Amino acid sequence: MTIIGGSKSLVRTLFLVGLSTWLVLSLISFCVYRSQDSLLSIKNLPYESSILEGLVTSTNSEEQVEEVAQVGQQERVEQVEQEEQVQQVQQVQQVEQSEQAEQAEQAKQAEQAKQAEQVEQAEQAEQAEQVEQVEQVEQAEQIEQNQDPNDSGRTNFIKSEYKSATSSYKRVEFLTSNLISNNDNSVLILSSIGPKTPFGRDRNFEQFMATIEKLYTNSETELTISMGFLINVEEEFDKVVQFFDLNFEKLIQEAQVPISRISVSANSDLEKNLGFSREDRHESQVQRLRRRAIAKSRNYLTISTLKDEQYLLFLDSDIIDFERPHRILSTFIESGKDIIVPRITRGFNVDYDLNSWKGKRTKPDDRQLQLLDEGRFDEAAYEPRDVTSEIFHFSNFIYDKEYSEFLPDYKHTVELDSVGGAMLFMKADVFRMGVNFPTSYIVGTTWDRSEGYDGIETEGICYLAKPLGFKCWGLPNAVARHAPR
């Protein structure tokens, strides 16, 4: 019984062991189904250890696969981000390169447009010059065609008229066939003629013309003469035009030098808003305004009349005579000076035009400067004066012994800081370069002070000339006579 009982117990034990083994083998088969790599690993190991190692390997492989997958995914994310950054940088560079190329193209186009504009301007200037030359030739041909072949002594001319559509400017011009060439000593004589006895007491325009004729009659130098007159008083303008209607042909026939043209112009706009009456024009407090009006007229006349002449001669209409008139223009030209004036006398006054000087002038005090800064010119009541001990006028040349040795020398010149305008000679190119008649006091101006305290009209000419390399000079032994009171 004991043996039988022991046998039964052994059978149960073996049964249980077999059952456990079957379960283990079933589990192993399941794992093999889940992982081929794990099954291969189990087959290569001893039977007893393969079961546990297969389980561990299967578990570790899944974790490694998951970790590898995560690492790979993270690397792909980083790679994508890097690719996006590189792409963004490339896009920015492409935009910058596109903008730079566009800017370069715009700059190139602007430069080409500028060059084209310069070429166009040069072509227009050349065409304008050609048109002007053609017009001059046509005018000369027209004059010759109009000439009577049976009257060889008769000289014909053209009278042209112009009236502005935008202002009160008008001009009547008398033209001859005497064209100005580059080799001529061509002089444009200019005079701005004011109202009320502008030629001196009991004198008229015809007498003034006789004075002008003295300058080129028997001249020591070959000349070509043009003239320009600005007359803003309607009645006087009509009289002067009528004078040339009647006398121009005779004038050019009797002239010993070629007369190219005579221009008579007017612009009543220049007489507006003067700020003073003609009756008060000699009062000291209105000299700034009076000389401003004179400067405007001189500039306007010159700009509207000057063509190809080489020299300008400004002459006041109340100049009545000259000492050695046949020499004065040739002396001006031969001196080679940029700007030069003679001495002006009036009766017993040997130096009438005191605007010709060299030396020092007074300056306003602090109170006057403050008033000038505030635009209160009338209250400042400042008028520039000579510093007596440091000023030179032509009268010093006449009376001071230190200059006596130069009195016989008609062509002797002295350098000046300022010139008068009763008779003023200058190279036309000096004016073309910007040396004109300042219409305000330019000495002492600041950004806060719209007008200074010295250097208006003719006294400002030399101030403008110096920075451009030009100089002003005087001929103290050459004399022009002013009409008496």
C-alpha positions in Angstrom: 0.0 0.0 0.0 2.8 2.2 0.9 4.4 1.4 -2.4 1.2 2.0 -4.3 0.6 5.2 -2.5 4.2 6.4 -3.2 3.7 5.5 -6.8 0.6 7.5 -7.1 2.3 10.5 -5.5 5.2 10.1 -8.0 2.7 10.0 -10.9 1.0 13.2 -9.7 4.4 14.8 -9.4 5.4 13.8 -12.9 2.1 14.9 -14.2 2.5 18.3 -12.7 6.0 18.6 -13.9 4.9 17.6 -17.4 2.1 20.0 -17.2 4.5 22.8 -16.2 6.8 21.9 -18.9 4.0 22.0 -21.4 2.9 25.5 -20.2 6.5 26.7 -20.4 6.9 25.4 -23.9 3.6 26.9 -24.9 4.8 30.3 -23.5 8.0 29.9 -25.4 6.1 29.1 -28.6 4.0 32.3 -28.1 7.1 34.4 -27.6 8.7 32.8 -30.7 5.6 33.8 -32.6 6.0 37.4 -31.4 9.7 37.7 -32.1 11.6 35.7 -34.7 14.8 37.1 -33.4 14.0 35.8 -29.9 13.1 32.3 -31.2 16.5 32.1 -33.0 18.3 33.1 -29.9 16.4 30.4 -27.9 17.2 27.7 -30.4 21.0 28.4 -30.1 20.9 28.0 -26.2 20.6 25.0 -24.0 17.1 24.1 -23.4 17.0 24.9 -19.7 18.5 28.5 -20.0 16.8 29.4 -23.3 13.5 29.9 -21.7 14.5 32.7 -19.3 17.1 34.4 -21.7 14.5 34.4 -24.5 12.1 36.2 -22.3 14.7 38.8 -21.3 16.0 39.2 -24.8 12.5 39.7 -26.2 11.8 42.4 -23.6 15.1 44.2 -24.1 14.7 44.2 -27.9 11.4 45.9 -27.7 12.8 48.6 -25.4 15.8 49.1 -27.7 13.6 49.3 -30.8 11.5 51.9 -29.1 14.5 53.9 -28.0 16.0 53.7 -31.5 12.7 54.7 -32.9 12.5 57.7 -30.6 16.2 58.7 -31.3 15.5 58.4 -35.0 12.4 60.4 -34.8 14.2 63.1 -32.8 17.0 63.2 -35.3 14.5 63.5 -38.2 12.8 66.4 -36.3 16.1 68.2 -35.8 17.1 67.5 -39.4 13.8 69.0 -40.6 14.3 72.0 -38.4 17.8 72.5 -39.7 16.6 72.2 -43.3 13.8 74.8 -42.6 16.4 77.2 -41.1 18.7 76.7 -44.0 15.8 77.3 -46.4 14.8 80.4 -44.5 18.4 81.8 -44.6 18.5 81.0 -48.4 15.3 82.8 -48.9 16.5 85.9 -46.9 19.7 85.9 -49.0 17.7 85.6 -52.2 15.5 88.6 -51.1 18.6 90.6 -50.2 20.3 89.8 -53.5 17.1 90.7 -55.3 16.9 94.0 -53.5 20.6 94.8 -54.1 20.2 93.9 -57.8 17.0 96.1 -58.0 18.8 99.0 -56.3 21.8 98.6 -58.6 19.5 98.5 -61.6 17.7 101.6 -60.3 21.0 103.4 -59.8 22.1 102.4 -63.3 18.8 103.7 -64.7 19.1 106.9 -62.8 22.7 107.4 -64.0 21.6 106.7 -67.6 18.7 109.1 -67.2 21.1 111.8 -65.8 23.5 111.3 -68.7 20.7 111.3 -71.2 19.4 114.6 -69.6 22.9 116.1 -69.8 23.2 115.1 -73.4 19.7 116.5 -74.1 20.5 119.8 -72.4 23.8 120.0 -74.4 22.0 119.3 -77.6 19.3 121.9 -76.7 21.9 124.5 -75.9 23.7 123.7 -79.2 20.4 123.8 -81.1 19.5 127.1 -79.5 22.9 128.6 -80.4 22.5 127.3 -83.9 19.0 128.8 -84.1 20.3 132.1 -82.9 23.1 132.1 -85.4 20.7 131.2 -88.2 18.3 134.0 -87.0 21.2 136.5 -87.1 22.2 135.4 -90.6 18.6 135.5 -91.7 18.3 139.0 -90.3 21.4 140.1 -92.0 20.2 138.6 -95.3 16.8 140.2 -94.9 18.4 143.5 -94.3 20.6 143.1 -97.4 17.6 142.0 -99.5 15.7 145.1 -98.4 18.5 147.4 -99.4 17.8 149.5 -102.4 20.3 148.5 -105.1 20.0 152.0 -106.6 21.0 153.6 -103.3 24.3 152.2 -102.2 24.6 154.8 -99.5 21.4 153.8 -97.8 21.7 151.4 -94.8 18.7 149.3 -93.9 17.8 147.7 -90.6 15.1 145.6 -88.9 12.8 146.9 -86.2 11.4 144.1 -84.0 9.0 144.4 -81.1 8.3 142.0 -78.2 5.7 142.1 -75.4 5.6 139.6 -72.5 2.5 137.7 -71.9 3.2 137.3 -68.2 4.5 140.7 -67.1 4.6 144.3 -68.2 8.0 143.8 -70.0 8.2 145.0 -73.5 11.1 145.7 -75.9 11.7 147.4 -79.2 14.9 146.5 -80.9 16.7 148.0 -83.9 19.0 145.4 -85.7 21.6 145.9 -88.3 23.6 143.4 -90.4 26.7 144.1 -88.2 27.0 140.8 -86.5 29.2 140.4 -83.4 32.1 138.1 -84.0 34.4 136.5 -81.4 37.3 138.7 -82.5 35.5 142.0 -82.0 36.0 144.3 -79.1 32.2 144.3 -78.7 30.8 146.6 -76.1 27.2 146.7 -74.8 26.5 150.2 -73.4 23.7 150.1 -70.9 21.7 152.8 -69.2 18.7 152.7 -66.9 16.8 155.9 -67.4 14.6 157.1 -64.5 11.8 159.7 -64.4 12.0 163.5 -63.9 15.0 165.1 -65.6 17.0 161.8 -65.8 19.5 163.5 -68.2 20.2 166.5 -66.1 18.6 169.9 -66.0 17.4 171.1 -69.4 18.8 168.1 -71.2 17.1 165.3 -73.2 17.7 161.9 -74.7 19.1 163.2 -77.9 21.9 165.1 -76.0 22.6 161.9 -74.0 23.0 160.0 -77.3 25.5 162.7 -78.4 27.5 162.0 -75.3 27.5 158.3 -76.0 28.7 158.8 -79.6 31.8 160.6 -78.3 33.0 157.3 -76.8 33.3 155.5 -80.1 34.0 158.4 -82.4 37.7 158.5 -83.3 38.3 155.6 -81.0 41.8 154.3 -80.6 40.5 150.7 -80.8 38.3 149.0 -83.3 34.9 148.4 -81.7 31.5 147.0 -82.3 28.8 148.8 -80.3 25.4 147.7 -79.0 23.2 149.7 -76.7 20.4 148.9 -74.3 18.1 151.4 -72.5 15.6 150.6 -69.8 12.9 153.3 -69.5 9.9 152.5 -67.2 8.1 155.8 -67.7 5.7 155.2 -70.6 5.9 158.7 -72.0 9.7 158.7 -72.1 9.8 155.2 -73.5 7.7 156.3 -76.5 9.9 159.4 -77.0 13.0 157.3 -77.2 11.5 154.7 -79.6 10.3 157.6 -81.8 13.8 159.1 -81.7 15.3 155.9 -83.1 12.5 155.5 -85.6 13.6 158.8 -87.0 17.3 158.8 -86.5 18.6 155.2 -86.4 19.5 155.0 -90.0 21.4 158.3 -89.8 23.0 157.1 -86.6 24.5 154.0 -88.1 25.5 155.7 -91.3 27.5 158.4 -89.5 29.0 156.0 -86.9 32.7 155.4 -87.4 32.4 151.9 -85.9 29.8 149.2 -86.6 26.5 149.5 -84.6 25.1 146.0 -84.1 21.8 146.7 -82.4 20.0 149.1 -80.0 17.4 147.8 -77.6 14.8 150.0 -75.8 12.9 148.2 -73.1 10.4 148.9 -70.2 8.9 147.0 -67.3 6.7 149.1 -65.0 6.7 146.2 -62.5 10.1 147.4 -61.4 8.5 150.6 -60.2 6.1 148.9 -57.9 6.5 148.6 -54.1 9.6 150.8 -53.9 8.9 151.8 -50.4 9.7 155.5 -51.0 8.5 158.4 -53.2 10.7 159.9 -55.9 10.5 163.2 -54.0 12.2 161.6 -51.0 14.8 159.5 -52.9 17.8 161.7 -51.7 16.9 161.3 -48.0 19.4 159.3 -46.1 16.8 156.9 -44.5 15.6 155.7 -47.9 19.0 155.1 -49.5 18.8 151.4 -48.9 15.4 151.2 -50.7 16.5 153.6 -53.5 19.7 151.7 -54.2 17.7 148.4 -54.2 15.5 149.8 -57.0 18.6 150.9 -58.9 20.2 147.4 -58.5 17.0 145.7 -59.7 16.9 147.8 -62.8 20.6 147.4 -63.7 20.3 143.6 -63.3 17.1 143.4 -65.3 18.4 145.5 -68.1 21.7 143.5 -68.4 20.1 140.1 -68.3 17.4 141.0 -70.8 19.8 142.7 -73.2 23.2 141.0 -73.1 23.9 138.5 -75.9 27.4 137.8 -77.2 29.1 141.0 -76.3 32.5 140.8 -74.6 32.3 144.0 -72.5 29.6 145.9 -70.5 29.7 149.7 -70.0 27.1 151.0 -67.5 26.5 154.7 -68.0 24.3 157.0 -66.0 22.0 159.1 -68.2 23.2 162.3 -66.5 26.9 161.8 -67.6 27.4 164.7 -70.1 31.1 164.5 -71.2 34.5 162.9 -70.9 38.1 164.0 -70.8 39.8 162.4 -73.8 36.6 160.5 -74.8 38.3 158.7 -77.7 40.8 157.1 -75.4 38.6 156.0 -72.5 37.1 152.8 -73.9 40.3 151.6 -75.4 42.0 152.2 -72.1 39.4 150.2 -70.3 39.9 147.3 -72.7 43.7 147.4 -72.9 44.0 147.4 -69.1 42.7 143.9 -69.0 41.0 144.6 -65.7 37.9 142.6 -64.7 36.0 145.7 -63.3 37.2 149.2 -63.7 35.8 152.8 -63.2 37.1 156.3 -64.0 36.9 159.3 -61.7 33.7 161.3 -61.8 33.6 165.0 -61.5 30.7 167.4 -61.0 31.4 171.1 -61.4 34.3 171.9 -59.0 33.9 168.5 -57.3 36.9 166.5 -58.5 35.6 163.2 -56.9 31.8 163.1 -57.1 31.1 159.3 -57.0 32.2 158.4 -53.5 31.1 154.8 -53.9 34.6 154.2 -55.4 36.9 153.6 -52.4 39.4 151.4 -50.7 39.8 150.9 -47.0 37.6 150.5 -43.9 34.0 151.5 -43.2 32.1 151.8 -39.9 30.0 149.0 -38.5 26.7 149.1 -36.5 26.9 149.0 -32.7 25.2 146.2 -30.7 21.9 148.0 -30.3 21.7 148.7 -34.0 22.6 145.0 -34.8 19.8 143.9 -32.5 17.3 146.1 -34.4 18.6 144.8 -37.7 18.1 141.2 -36.4 14.5 142.2 -35.7 14.0 143.7 -39.1 13.6 147.2 -37.7 15.9 148.9 -40.2 14.3 152.4 -39.9 14.8 152.4 -36.2 18.3 151.2 -36.5 19.0 154.3 -38.7 22.3 152.9 -39.7 24.2 154.2 -42.8 27.7 153.0 -43.5 30.4 155.7 -43.2 34.1 156.0 -44.0 36.7 155.4 -41.3 38.4 158.7 -42.2 42.0 157.8 -41.3 41.7 154.4 -43.2 39.9 155.2 -46.4 41.1 156.0 -49.9 39.1 158.0 -52.5 40.1 159.4 -55.8 40.3 162.8 -54.2 43.3 161.4 -52.1 45.0 160.6 -55.4 44.5 164.1 -56.7 45.5 166.0 -53.5 48.0 163.7 -51.6 51.6 164.3 -52.5 52.4 160.6 -52.4 50.5 160.1 -55.6 51.7 163.2 -57.5 54.2 161.3 -59.6 51.3 159.3 -61.2 49.2 162.2 -62.2 50.6 162.5 -65.7 50.0 158.8 -66.4 46.5 158.5 -67.9 46.5 154.7 -67.7 47.6 154.5 -64.1 45.3 152.1 -62.1 44.6 151.7 -58.4 43.0 148.7 -56.8 39.6 149.4 -55.1 37.3 147.6 -52.6 34.2 149.3 -54.0 33.2 151.0 -57.2 30.7 153.5 -58.2 28.2 153.1 -61.0 28.1 156.5 -62.8 30.4 154.9 -65.4 31.4 151.3 -64.8 33.2 149.0 -67.2 33.5 145.2 -66.8 34.1 142.0 -68.7 30.7 140.5 -69.6 31.8 137.1 -68.5 32.3 138.4 -65.0 28.6 139.3 -64.9 27.7 136.0 -66.5 29.5 134.2 -63.6 27.3 135.9 -61.0 29.0 139.2 -60.2 25.9 141.4 -60.4 24.4 144.3 -58.5 23.3 143.1 -55.0 19.7 144.2 -54.2 20.3 144.3 -50.5 23.1 144.9 -48.0 25.1 141.7 -48.2 27.9 142.6 -45.8 26.9 141.5 -42.3 24.0 139.2 -43.2 23.3 136.1 -41.0 20.5 133.5 -41.0 18.7 135.6 -38.4 19.4 138.9 -40.2 17.8 139.0 -43.6 19.8 142.0 -44.6 23.2 143.3 -43.5 24.5 146.8 -43.2 26.8 147.4 -46.2 27.6 146.3 -49.7 24.4 147.2 -51.8 24.2 147.8 -55.5 27.6 148.9 -57.0 29.3 148.7 -53.6 28.5 145.0 -53.4 29.9 144.1 -56.8 33.5 143.9 -55.6 32.4 141.9 -52.5 30.9 139.3 -54.9 33.8 139.4 -57.2 36.6 138.7 -54.8 35.6 135.1 -53.9 35.5 134.3 -57.7 39.0 135.6 -58.2 38.1 139.0 -59.8 39.3 142.4 -58.7 38.0 146.0 -58.9 40.2 148.9 -60.2 40.1 152.6 -60.7 41.5 154.9 -63.3 41.9 158.2 -61.4 43.3 160.1 -64.4 40.4 159.1 -66.7 37.5 161.5 -66.1 33.8 161.5 -66.8 31.7 164.6 -66.1 28.4 164.5 -64.3 25.6 167.0 -65.1 25.5 169.9 -62.6 22.4 170.3 -60.3 
